[in-house]
């Protein structure tokens, strides 16, 4: 074969990346906005219990410090802005009613950060829980619109706050659907979910698909009420 033939020969394709080859996130600081609420508190507890450095954020610094002291495990409490500034990854676990205003106020502090939105826009009436659809399409897409300089992902929607906070439970048997625009970012969030024993992060598409993931919580609430359970999700054949 001549040198010209060698130059024209196609280069072998790079091997496909193993989807379960996830980065080491053990050294990242995780902030939880809304960390004094049930969901945020539960996530903070589980991540800290797995060895992650965690900061709880709240509108009132004293409330955050009190919650952190109650949880222990080296968790710190701070006002939301300080929590955002000091964290590498920020989980948004605030009530839907305050979602937009909270993020808008923290735009500067969250610039350049990996933001993980786990908020579920829901309404409740006599028939039970039902999904709301924000103007932007989903809570995650609202976050992306309000935080143009942040890397927004969506995850941790389908977790039972009761199970997360139960100290007697060693493992949380569930998968976490992770959505985002960048594989590097979703890999980080999947790895973070995988730090919690029994839990697995599974890529589930781009942010435009976040609405149905957020909405599914209304169905899980119905399941839990009927069967007196704390249901989660498992993705089969993956």
Residue pairs with C-beta under 8 A, 6 or more apart in sequence:
1 9
19 203
22 187
22 188
22 190
22 191
22 194
22 201
23 187
23 188
23 191
24 191
25 52
25 89
25 188
25 191
25 192
25 195
26 51
26 52
26 195
28 52
28 53
28 88
28 89
28 188
28 192
29 53
29 54
29 55
29 86
29 87
29 88
29 89
30 44
30 47
30 52
30 53
30 54
30 55
30 87
30 88
30 89
30 90
30 91
30 192
31 54
31 55
31 56
31 57
31 83
31 84
31 86
31 87
31 89
31 90
31 91
32 40
32 41
32 43
32 44
32 54
32 55
32 56
32 57
32 83
32 90
32 91
32 93
33 40
33 57
33 80
33 83
33 84
33 90
33 91
33 92
33 93
33 94
33 102
33 106
34 40
34 57
34 58
34 92
34 93
34 94
34 95
34 102
35 41
35 43
35 44
35 55
35 56
35 57
35 58
35 64
35 67
35 68
35 77
35 83
35 93
36 56
36 58
36 63
36 64
36 67
37 93
37 94
37 95
38 161
38 162
38 165
39 93
39 118
39 156
39 159
39 161
39 164
40 56
40 91
40 93
40 94
41 56
41 67
41 71
41 161
41 164
41 165
42 159
42 161
42 163
42 164
42 165
43 91
43 93
43 118
43 156
43 159
43 164
44 54
44 56
44 68
44 71
44 75
45 71
45 73
45 75
45 164
45 165
46 164
46 172
46 196
47 54
47 192
47 195
47 196
48 54
48 71
48 73
48 74
48 75
49 73
49 196
50 195
50 196
50 197
51 195
52 192
52 195
53 74
54 73
54 74
54 75
54 76
55 68
55 75
55 76
55 77
55 78
55 83
55 86
55 87
56 64
56 67
56 68
56 71
56 75
56 76
56 77
56 78
56 83
57 64
57 77
57 78
57 79
57 80
57 82
57 83
57 84
57 90
58 64
58 67
58 77
58 79
58 80
59 79
59 80
60 79
61 77
61 78
61 79
61 82
63 77
64 77
64 78
64 79
64 83
65 76
65 77
65 78
66 77
67 77
68 75
68 76
68 77
69 77
78 86
80 102
80 105
80 106
80 109
81 105
81 106
81 109
83 90
84 90
84 106
84 109
84 110
84 113
85 109
87 113
88 113
88 114
89 113
89 114
89 115
89 116
89 188
89 189
89 192
90 110
90 113
90 114
90 115
90 116
91 116
91 118
91 156
92 99
92 102
92 103
92 115
92 116
92 117
92 118
92 119
92 143
93 118
93 119
93 156
94 102
94 119
95 119
96 119
96 120
96 121
96 122
96 132
96 139
99 119
99 121
99 139
99 142
99 143
100 142
100 146
103 110
103 142
103 143
103 146
103 147
104 146
107 146
107 147
107 149
110 147
110 149
110 150
111 147
111 149
111 150
112 149
112 150
112 151
113 150
113 151
114 150
114 151
114 153
114 185
114 188
114 189
115 143
115 147
115 150
115 151
115 152
115 153
116 153
116 154
116 155
116 156
116 189
116 192
117 139
117 140
117 143
117 152
117 153
117 154
117 155
117 210
118 154
118 155
118 156
118 157
118 159
119 139
119 140
119 214
120 139
120 157
120 214
120 215
120 217
120 218
121 131
121 132
121 133
121 134
121 138
121 139
121 214
122 129
122 130
122 131
122 132
122 217
122 218
122 221
123 129
123 130
123 131
123 132
124 130
128 218
128 221
128 222
128 225
129 217
129 218
129 221
129 222
130 218
131 211
131 214
131 215
131 217
131 218
133 211
133 215
134 141
134 142
135 142
136 142
136 144
136 145
137 208
137 210
137 211
138 154
138 207
138 210
138 211
138 214
139 154
139 210
139 214
140 152
140 153
140 154
140 179
140 207
140 210
140 214
141 207
141 208
141 210
141 211
143 150
143 152
144 150
144 152
144 207
151 180
151 181
151 182
151 185
152 180
152 181
152 207
153 178
153 179
153 180
153 185
153 186
153 189
153 207
154 177
154 178
154 179
154 180
154 207
154 210
154 213
154 214
155 176
155 177
155 178
155 179
155 189
155 193
155 201
156 176
156 193
157 177
157 213
157 214
157 216
157 217
158 174
158 176
158 177
158 213
158 216
158 217
158 220
158 232
158 233
159 172
159 174
159 176
159 232
160 224
160 230
160 231
160 232
162 230
163 169
163 172
163 230
163 232
164 172
170 197
170 198
171 197
171 198
171 199
172 196
172 197
172 198
172 199
172 232
173 198
173 232
173 234
174 198
174 199
174 200
174 232
174 233
174 234
175 199
175 200
175 201
175 202
175 232
175 233
175 234
175 235
176 190
176 193
176 199
176 200
176 201
176 202
177 202
177 204
177 213
177 233
177 235
178 186
178 189
178 190
178 193
178 201
178 202
178 203
178 204
179 186
179 203
179 204
179 205
179 206
179 207
179 209
179 210
179 213
180 186
180 189
180 206
180 207
181 206
181 207
183 203
186 203
189 201
190 200
190 201
190 202
190 203
191 201
192 201
193 199
193 200
193 201
194 200
194 201
202 235
202 238
204 213
216 233
220 231
220 232
220 233
223 229
223 231
224 230
224 231
